[in-house]
């Protein structure tokens, strides 16, 4: 039996200088249950910045595109489908975490940046097991779908796992790549959305996204007069002043931290005990929740990431990185392939099936 292989085409890697450089992709074996995705769009995430100086690593993890090949035993996906995939690209399938549906906790999981460094979403193609691939609803453009594969999944996954109810008052700290999506999700759920930001500069935008209240912390440094919130979503790049924000929490409330930081998390212990607060960290969404996330955005057309398109070229990628490092983006960059075009790929797939 012949082995099915595919070349990954043009790829974009890190370098010792921290610049993204263009290179040639490797030949990749397509296992019987794998699919080949021709990448049309990829989001740029803050996590990507951690790997810029890895010269042998292909970058990017918010990839979407069109299936252009399938392995010999693929049963559920087909050529021509619009798909994306999550931060975790494979797992053992046999450990207790996997059997419980928590593939994101699998110790043998293939996660971006930790394994399988020859392929990622800043590339022409990627090879993924069909069970880790998700169909993009027709109501979501591929450009909008790209940031949902990490940012959207992270936010929605945290909200889902915390069992947020439509009756909850939900606070959101930070209006950035994650925060602007969190506001939209909980607003679409019917929650009262209370947004906390440093100044009033983003108030109008926050209200358009769905905020029912807005509090500029620098103008009200003790947050006086804020009605208690039942859930607090922390989407800032660094830990906030929890001594301050615990004052805004109701009893038996939940704090969901999405902050990626090596710093220790310090919370006021007596307030934690007296109010019986549950502090919950959140990783990327497991597959079942990732699929629910796409269905949610598919049925809520007003909830979409705010994106800026740039070409998936060395110039476009490095410009996006430079601006992201400066915080000069509202709110997600999406890199658009200059070789893979959705309409052309879909038409080619249809022609091949005749």
DOMI-186744 format. One record per residue (C-alpha): residue number from 1; x, y, z. Coordinates in pm, 1 decimal. Example, Ala and Ser with C-alpha at 12.3 -4.5 7.8 and 13.67 -1.06 7.14 Angstrom:
REC | 1 | 1230.0 | -450.0 | 780.0;
REC | 2 | 1367.0 | -106.0 | 714.0;
This chain:
REC | 1 | 0.0 | 0.0 | 0.0;
REC | 2 | 145.2 | 336.9 | -101.5;
REC | 3 | 191.4 | 607.0 | 159.8;
REC | 4 | -7.6 | 927.4 | 106.4;
REC | 5 | 208.1 | 1239.0 | 148.9;
REC | 6 | 166.5 | 1610.2 | 94.8;
REC | 7 | 408.0 | 1901.4 | 93.5;
REC | 8 | 306.9 | 2181.2 | 329.9;
REC | 9 | 405.3 | 2444.3 | 72.8;
REC | 10 | 518.8 | 2787.2 | 186.0;
REC | 11 | 551.6 | 2824.4 | 562.5;
REC | 12 | 644.0 | 3110.3 | 794.8;
REC | 13 | 880.1 | 3040.8 | 1082.7;
REC | 14 | 1038.4 | 3231.3 | 1367.4;
REC | 15 | 1404.9 | 3332.2 | 1359.9;
REC | 16 | 1686.8 | 3405.5 | 1604.8;
REC | 17 | 1627.3 | 3775.9 | 1540.5;
REC | 18 | 1260.6 | 3747.2 | 1631.6;
REC | 19 | 1142.1 | 3822.6 | 1279.0;
REC | 20 | 905.8 | 3595.1 | 1089.7;
REC | 21 | 1071.4 | 3450.8 | 779.9;
REC | 22 | 935.6 | 3262.2 | 481.1;
REC | 23 | 1054.2 | 2910.2 | 404.4;
REC | 24 | 968.6 | 2578.9 | 245.8;
REC | 25 | 745.1 | 2331.8 | 423.1;
REC | 26 | 829.9 | 1967.1 | 479.2;
REC | 27 | 670.8 | 1663.8 | 316.5;
REC | 28 | 408.3 | 1530.0 | 552.8;
REC | 29 | 260.0 | 1182.7 | 575.7;
REC | 30 | -118.1 | 1188.4 | 558.8;
REC | 31 | -236.0 | 918.6 | 796.9;
REC | 32 | -553.6 | 727.0 | 703.7;
REC | 33 | -768.8 | 938.9 | 937.7;
REC | 34 | -603.5 | 1273.7 | 855.3;
REC | 35 | -733.3 | 1560.1 | 643.9;
REC | 36 | -528.1 | 1819.9 | 457.3;
REC | 37 | -644.2 | 2178.4 | 505.7;
REC | 38 | -540.1 | 2451.7 | 265.1;
REC | 39 | -516.5 | 2754.2 | 493.9;
REC | 40 | -700.0 | 3064.7 | 372.2;
REC | 41 | -683.2 | 3273.5 | 690.7;
REC | 42 | -507.6 | 3269.8 | 1025.7;
REC | 43 | -543.4 | 3493.0 | 1325.2;
REC | 44 | -241.8 | 3632.2 | 1508.0;
REC | 45 | -259.6 | 3565.3 | 1881.5;
REC | 46 | -50.2 | 3700.2 | 2167.8;
REC | 47 | 67.2 | 3343.8 | 2229.0;
REC | 48 | 243.4 | 3349.7 | 1891.9;
REC | 49 | 473.4 | 3622.9 | 2020.0;
REC | 50 | 630.1 | 3378.6 | 2267.9;
REC | 51 | 770.8 | 3170.2 | 1981.4;
REC | 52 | 909.7 | 3435.2 | 1748.2;
REC | 53 | 1269.9 | 3336.8 | 1825.8;
REC | 54 | 1221.4 | 2966.1 | 1754.7;
REC | 55 | 1386.7 | 2933.2 | 1411.4;
REC | 56 | 1263.9 | 2580.4 | 1340.2;
REC | 57 | 903.1 | 2634.5 | 1441.2;
REC | 58 | 624.2 | 2716.2 | 1198.7;
REC | 59 | 404.9 | 2980.0 | 1362.1;
REC | 60 | 32.6 | 3045.0 | 1396.1;
REC | 61 | -252.9 | 2848.5 | 1551.3;
REC | 62 | -579.2 | 3021.0 | 1456.9;
REC | 63 | -609.1 | 2859.0 | 1117.0;
REC | 64 | -910.3 | 2800.6 | 893.9;
REC | 65 | -947.7 | 2693.3 | 534.7;
REC | 66 | -1073.8 | 2430.2 | 294.1;
REC | 67 | -1019.1 | 2054.2 | 307.8;
REC | 68 | -833.7 | 1962.6 | -11.5;
REC | 69 | -735.4 | 1600.8 | 61.7;
REC | 70 | -852.3 | 1326.4 | 296.4;
REC | 71 | -692.1 | 1007.4 | 422.8;
REC | 72 | -811.7 | 667.1 | 308.3;
REC | 73 | -1018.8 | 602.4 | 622.6;
REC | 74 | -1172.5 | 946.0 | 678.4;
REC | 75 | -1546.4 | 902.1 | 736.9;
REC | 76 | -1687.1 | 1230.6 | 864.9;
REC | 77 | -1509.7 | 1507.4 | 674.3;
REC | 78 | -1491.7 | 1565.3 | 300.6;
REC | 79 | -1300.4 | 1761.6 | 39.4;
REC | 80 | -1438.5 | 2112.9 | -5.2;
REC | 81 | -1557.6 | 2167.4 | 352.1;
REC | 82 | -1480.0 | 2494.2 | 532.3;
REC | 83 | -1306.0 | 2398.9 | 855.6;
REC | 84 | -1089.3 | 2510.2 | 1144.9;
REC | 85 | -910.9 | 2340.7 | 1432.2;
REC | 86 | -820.4 | 2412.8 | 1792.4;
REC | 87 | -504.2 | 2483.3 | 1990.3;
REC | 88 | -480.0 | 2110.1 | 2067.4;
REC | 89 | -436.4 | 1915.6 | 1742.8;
REC | 90 | -436.6 | 1557.6 | 1872.5;
REC | 91 | -451.7 | 1353.3 | 2192.5;
REC | 92 | -400.3 | 992.5 | 2298.3;
REC | 93 | -773.1 | 917.7 | 2318.6;
REC | 94 | -718.5 | 656.6 | 2590.6;
REC | 95 | -632.1 | 835.5 | 2915.8;
REC | 96 | -898.7 | 921.9 | 3172.0;
REC | 97 | -894.6 | 1287.7 | 3068.8;
REC | 98 | -959.7 | 1196.4 | 2705.1;
REC | 99 | -1227.1 | 943.6 | 2797.2;
REC | 100 | -1395.5 | 1207.8 | 3013.3;
REC | 101 | -1397.4 | 1445.1 | 2715.4;
REC | 102 | -1115.2 | 1667.8 | 2839.2;
REC | 103 | -871.3 | 1618.7 | 2552.4;
REC | 104 | -715.1 | 1955.4 | 2639.0;
REC | 105 | -580.4 | 1794.1 | 2959.4;
REC | 106 | -420.0 | 1493.9 | 2787.0;
REC | 107 | -53.3 | 1461.2 | 2885.8;
REC | 108 | 26.6 | 1328.6 | 2538.5;
REC | 109 | -174.5 | 1595.8 | 2360.7;
REC | 110 | -25.7 | 1771.8 | 2059.1;
REC | 111 | -41.6 | 2139.5 | 2150.3;
REC | 112 | 83.7 | 2435.5 | 1950.1;
REC | 113 | 435.0 | 2531.3 | 2053.8;
REC | 114 | 502.0 | 2205.7 | 2238.9;
REC | 115 | 498.9 | 1942.8 | 1963.1;
REC | 116 | 460.1 | 1897.7 | 1588.1;
REC | 117 | 660.9 | 2213.4 | 1520.9;
REC | 118 | 692.3 | 2156.0 | 1144.0;
REC | 119 | 337.5 | 2269.0 | 1077.7;
REC | 120 | 104.9 | 2545.9 | 1189.0;
REC | 121 | -139.5 | 2795.9 | 1042.9;
REC | 122 | 102.9 | 3047.4 | 889.1;
REC | 123 | 143.4 | 2814.8 | 594.5;
REC | 124 | -17.2 | 2691.4 | 276.1;
REC | 125 | -130.0 | 2361.8 | 426.2;
REC | 126 | -164.2 | 2169.6 | 750.1;
REC | 127 | -246.1 | 1803.3 | 823.4;
REC | 128 | -485.6 | 1733.5 | 1112.1;
REC | 129 | -673.5 | 1422.3 | 1233.7;
REC | 130 | -1035.4 | 1449.8 | 1120.5;
REC | 131 | -1159.7 | 1413.7 | 1479.5;
REC | 132 | -987.4 | 1742.3 | 1571.2;
REC | 133 | -1132.3 | 1938.4 | 1279.0;
REC | 134 | -1447.3 | 2151.1 | 1308.1;
REC | 135 | -1680.6 | 2259.9 | 1028.9;
REC | 136 | -1731.0 | 2636.5 | 1008.7;
REC | 137 | -2100.1 | 2736.6 | 983.3;
REC | 138 | -2187.6 | 2901.3 | 652.1;
REC | 139 | -2301.2 | 3214.5 | 837.2;
REC | 140 | -1943.8 | 3283.4 | 955.7;
REC | 141 | -1686.2 | 3411.2 | 706.4;
REC | 142 | -1350.3 | 3236.5 | 716.7;
REC | 143 | -1183.7 | 3566.8 | 805.7;
REC | 144 | -1409.6 | 3601.8 | 1110.6;
REC | 145 | -1375.9 | 3232.6 | 1193.2;
REC | 146 | -996.5 | 3245.5 | 1227.2;
REC | 147 | -977.4 | 3426.6 | 1565.9;
REC | 148 | -1259.1 | 3209.3 | 1698.0;
REC | 149 | -1032.6 | 2902.3 | 1683.1;
REC | 150 | -835.7 | 3027.7 | 1985.2;
REC | 151 | -967.1 | 3358.4 | 2120.5;
REC | 152 | -1330.6 | 3265.4 | 2067.8;
REC | 153 | -1281.1 | 2912.9 | 2197.8;
REC | 154 | -1091.6 | 3037.2 | 2503.8;
REC | 155 | -1361.0 | 3287.3 | 2598.6;
REC | 156 | -1658.3 | 3064.9 | 2520.6;
REC | 157 | -1493.1 | 2766.0 | 2687.7;
REC | 158 | -1439.9 | 2959.6 | 3009.8;
REC | 159 | -1799.3 | 3082.8 | 3013.3;
REC | 160 | -1933.1 | 2735.0 | 2937.3;
REC | 161 | -1724.0 | 2554.0 | 3199.9;
REC | 162 | -1817.1 | 2812.7 | 3463.9;
REC | 163 | -2186.0 | 2744.7 | 3389.9;
REC | 164 | -2268.9 | 3111.5 | 3346.2;
REC | 165 | -2644.5 | 3172.2 | 3344.6;
REC | 166 | -2846.6 | 3430.5 | 3154.3;
REC | 167 | -2962.9 | 3555.1 | 3495.8;
REC | 168 | -2606.3 | 3643.5 | 3601.3;
REC | 169 | -2454.5 | 3988.5 | 3614.2;
REC | 170 | -2123.4 | 3934.9 | 3441.1;
REC | 171 | -1826.1 | 4165.7 | 3482.9;
REC | 172 | -1553.8 | 4182.7 | 3218.4;
REC | 173 | -1215.4 | 4337.8 | 3294.9;
REC | 174 | -1032.3 | 4449.5 | 2983.4;
REC | 175 | -1154.8 | 4522.3 | 2630.9;
REC | 176 | -900.3 | 4354.3 | 2407.2;
REC | 177 | -869.4 | 4047.8 | 2189.7;
REC | 178 | -1045.0 | 3829.0 | 2446.6;
REC | 179 | -1250.9 | 4087.8 | 2631.3;
REC | 180 | -1434.3 | 4222.3 | 2327.0;
REC | 181 | -1549.4 | 3867.4 | 2248.9;
REC | 182 | -1645.6 | 3794.7 | 2610.0;
REC | 183 | -1871.7 | 4101.8 | 2612.9;
REC | 184 | -2048.5 | 3985.0 | 2298.2;
REC | 185 | -2095.6 | 3625.4 | 2414.3;
REC | 186 | -2247.8 | 3702.8 | 2753.9;
REC | 187 | -2458.6 | 3982.7 | 2604.3;
REC | 188 | -2595.7 | 3739.8 | 2344.6;
REC | 189 | -2674.7 | 3500.1 | 2629.4;
REC | 190 | -2894.0 | 3768.1 | 2786.0;
REC | 191 | -2669.2 | 3858.2 | 3078.9;
REC | 192 | -2626.9 | 4205.0 | 3223.8;
REC | 193 | -2273.5 | 4293.5 | 3114.0;
REC | 194 | -2063.2 | 4515.8 | 3339.7;
REC | 195 | -1739.2 | 4631.2 | 3177.1;
REC | 196 | -1439.8 | 4761.5 | 3372.0;
REC | 197 | -1168.7 | 4957.2 | 3191.5;
REC | 198 | -904.0 | 5209.3 | 3287.6;
REC | 199 | -1059.9 | 5511.9 | 3120.2;
REC | 200 | -1374.4 | 5603.6 | 2929.0;
REC | 201 | -1195.8 | 5586.4 | 2592.8;
REC | 202 | -1358.7 | 5254.6 | 2502.5;
REC | 203 | -1699.5 | 5311.7 | 2661.0;
REC | 204 | -1888.3 | 5379.6 | 2338.7;
REC | 205 | -1736.7 | 5072.6 | 2175.9;
REC | 206 | -1808.3 | 4855.8 | 2480.7;
REC | 207 | -2174.0 | 4955.7 | 2478.0;
REC | 208 | -2201.4 | 4879.5 | 2106.7;
REC | 209 | -2060.2 | 4534.5 | 2180.2;
REC | 210 | -2329.6 | 4476.5 | 2440.8;
REC | 211 | -2219.8 | 4631.9 | 2770.2;
REC | 212 | -2509.5 | 4747.5 | 2986.7;
REC | 213 | -2276.8 | 4922.0 | 3234.5;
REC | 214 | -1931.4 | 5072.7 | 3200.5;
REC | 215 | -1697.7 | 5173.3 | 3483.0;
REC | 216 | -1376.6 | 5371.3 | 3428.4;
REC | 217 | -1157.2 | 5256.7 | 3715.6;
REC | 218 | -921.9 | 5555.8 | 3709.6;
REC | 219 | -1219.9 | 5786.2 | 3761.0;
REC | 220 | -1372.8 | 5567.2 | 4032.0;
REC | 221 | -1066.3 | 5402.7 | 4189.2;
REC | 222 | -1264.8 | 5241.4 | 4471.0;
REC | 223 | -1545.8 | 5128.4 | 4239.5;
REC | 224 | -1805.7 | 5283.2 | 4464.6;
REC | 225 | -2168.8 | 5230.7 | 4373.0;
REC | 226 | -2111.6 | 4923.0 | 4156.9;
REC | 227 | -2388.8 | 4669.5 | 4203.0;
REC | 228 | -2232.4 | 4326.6 | 4278.6;
REC | 229 | -2151.6 | 4095.3 | 3989.0;
REC | 230 | -2205.8 | 3719.0 | 3994.9;
REC | 231 | -1927.9 | 3632.6 | 3752.0;
REC | 232 | -1606.3 | 3824.1 | 3682.1;
REC | 233 | -1416.4 | 3745.9 | 3361.8;
REC | 234 | -1056.4 | 3868.5 | 3375.8;
REC | 235 | -916.7 | 3910.9 | 3024.0;
REC | 236 | -623.3 | 4141.7 | 3095.8;
REC | 237 | -261.7 | 4058.8 | 3007.2;
REC | 238 | -157.4 | 4097.7 | 3371.6;
REC | 239 | -332.6 | 4024.3 | 3698.7;
REC | 240 | -562.7 | 4306.3 | 3812.5;
REC | 241 | -590.4 | 4442.8 | 4165.8;
REC | 242 | -804.0 | 4166.2 | 4313.6;
REC | 243 | -832.5 | 4353.5 | 4644.1;
REC | 244 | -1028.2 | 4613.0 | 4448.7;
REC | 245 | -1237.2 | 4384.1 | 4231.9;
REC | 246 | -1338.5 | 4149.6 | 4512.9;
REC | 247 | -1540.7 | 4442.9 | 4645.0;
REC | 248 | -1763.5 | 4413.6 | 4338.7;
REC | 249 | -1838.0 | 4042.3 | 4381.6;
REC | 250 | -2163.2 | 3898.3 | 4508.5;
REC | 251 | -2167.9 | 3606.2 | 4749.3;
REC | 252 | -2097.9 | 3265.9 | 4592.1;
REC | 253 | -1965.7 | 3441.0 | 4283.1;
REC | 254 | -1710.2 | 3315.6 | 4032.5;
REC | 255 | -1388.8 | 3468.6 | 3904.4;
REC | 256 | -1268.1 | 3334.6 | 3568.5;
REC | 257 | -904.1 | 3416.6 | 3496.8;
REC | 258 | -790.6 | 3417.6 | 3133.4;
REC | 259 | -467.9 | 3601.8 | 3216.8;
REC | 260 | -154.5 | 3436.0 | 3077.7;
REC | 261 | 116.0 | 3538.0 | 3323.2;
REC | 262 | 402.9 | 3380.0 | 3515.5;
REC | 263 | 325.8 | 3607.2 | 3810.9;
REC | 264 | 158.9 | 3465.8 | 4120.2;
REC | 265 | -212.0 | 3527.9 | 4154.6;
REC | 266 | -287.6 | 3704.7 | 4484.4;
REC | 267 | -643.6 | 3732.3 | 4612.1;
REC | 268 | -778.0 | 3869.5 | 4944.2;
REC | 269 | -823.2 | 3554.9 | 5150.5;
REC | 270 | -1085.7 | 3680.9 | 5396.9;
REC | 271 | -1306.1 | 3812.5 | 5116.3;
REC | 272 | -1258.4 | 3482.1 | 4934.8;
REC | 273 | -1380.0 | 3293.4 | 5241.9;
REC | 274 | -1656.4 | 3528.0 | 5353.3;
REC | 275 | -1808.7 | 3560.5 | 5006.5;
REC | 276 | -1739.9 | 3195.8 | 4917.5;
REC | 277 | -1585.7 | 3299.5 | 4587.9;
REC | 278 | -1475.6 | 3036.8 | 4337.3;
REC | 279 | -1163.9 | 3133.3 | 4138.9;
REC | 280 | -1131.8 | 2933.7 | 3819.3;
REC | 281 | -853.5 | 2923.1 | 3564.2;
REC | 282 | -939.5 | 2837.4 | 3206.8;
REC | 283 | -746.0 | 2680.0 | 2921.4;
REC | 284 | -854.2 | 2650.7 | 2559.5;
REC | 285 | -1185.5 | 2480.2 | 2483.7;
REC | 286 | -1213.8 | 2103.4 | 2460.5;
REC | 287 | -1350.3 | 1971.3 | 2132.2;
REC | 288 | -1715.1 | 1937.0 | 2236.0;
REC | 289 | -1715.8 | 2295.1 | 2363.5;
REC | 290 | -1525.4 | 2421.4 | 2057.9;
REC | 291 | -1803.4 | 2284.0 | 1840.6;
REC | 292 | -2068.4 | 2445.7 | 2060.8;
REC | 293 | -1876.5 | 2772.8 | 2031.4;
REC | 294 | -1892.5 | 2765.6 | 1652.2;
REC | 295 | -2263.1 | 2681.1 | 1663.1;
REC | 296 | -2318.6 | 2972.3 | 1902.8;
REC | 297 | -2146.5 | 3228.0 | 1680.8;
REC | 298 | -2315.1 | 3074.7 | 1378.7;
REC | 299 | -2658.0 | 3142.4 | 1528.3;
REC | 300 | -2567.9 | 3488.7 | 1663.0;
REC | 301 | -2460.8 | 3685.6 | 1352.8;
REC | 302 | -2414.5 | 4010.2 | 1545.0;
REC | 303 | -2144.5 | 3850.1 | 1761.4;
REC | 304 | -1822.3 | 3865.8 | 1562.2;
REC | 305 | -1455.7 | 3939.0 | 1627.3;
REC | 306 | -1340.0 | 4284.8 | 1527.0;
REC | 307 | -1060.2 | 4215.0 | 1281.3;
REC | 308 | -806.3 | 4384.3 | 1059.1;
REC | 309 | -691.2 | 4193.4 | 751.6;
REC | 310 | -326.5 | 4183.7 | 644.2;
REC | 311 | -156.2 | 3968.6 | 378.9;
REC | 312 | 8.2 | 3644.4 | 488.6;
REC | 313 | 352.6 | 3751.2 | 372.2;
REC | 314 | 671.3 | 3821.6 | 569.2;
REC | 315 | 592.0 | 4193.0 | 547.9;
REC | 316 | 230.9 | 4149.9 | 655.4;
REC | 317 | 315.0 | 3913.9 | 939.4;
REC | 318 | 596.5 | 4125.0 | 1081.2;
REC | 319 | 383.7 | 4438.8 | 1057.9;
REC | 320 | 108.7 | 4262.0 | 1251.4;
REC | 321 | 355.3 | 4142.3 | 1515.2;
REC | 322 | 506.0 | 4488.8 | 1556.6;
REC | 323 | 166.2 | 4650.0 | 1600.8;
REC | 324 | 38.4 | 4376.3 | 1832.8;
REC | 325 | 341.5 | 4422.7 | 2056.6;
REC | 326 | 252.8 | 4793.7 | 2077.1;
REC | 327 | -113.5 | 4719.9 | 2144.9;
REC | 328 | -203.9 | 4890.3 | 1817.0;
REC | 329 | -495.3 | 4671.4 | 1710.6;
REC | 330 | -870.8 | 4660.8 | 1766.2;
REC | 331 | -887.9 | 4378.1 | 1826.0;
REC | 332 | -748.3 | 4086.0 | 1622.8;
REC | 333 | -521.2 | 4068.0 | 1321.1;
REC | 334 | -615.2 | 3811.6 | 1057.5;
REC | 335 | -358.4 | 3712.5 | 795.8;
REC | 336 | -499.8 | 3630.3 | 454.7;
REC | 337 | -331.4 | 3373.6 | 229.8;
REC | 338 | -207.1 | 3512.6 | -99.2;
REC | 339 | -222.5 | 3170.9 | -267.8;
REC | 340 | -526.1 | 2991.7 | -120.5;
REC | 341 | -856.7 | 3155.3 | -211.4;
REC | 342 | -1177.7 | 3010.7 | -70.2;
REC | 343 | -1386.4 | 3031.9 | -387.5;
REC | 344 | -1116.1 | 2876.4 | -603.4;
REC | 345 | -1055.2 | 2590.6 | -359.2;
REC | 346 | -1425.3 | 2513.0 | -323.2;
REC | 347 | -1478.1 | 2522.1 | -699.5;
REC | 348 | -1180.3 | 2292.5 | -753.2;
REC | 349 | -1320.6 | 2052.1 | -493.7;
REC | 350 | -1659.2 | 2046.5 | -667.5;
REC | 351 | -1495.7 | 1983.4 | -1004.0;
REC | 352 | -1293.8 | 1692.0 | -865.5;
REC | 353 | -1609.1 | 1525.7 | -734.5;
REC | 354 | -1792.3 | 1524.8 | -1068.6;
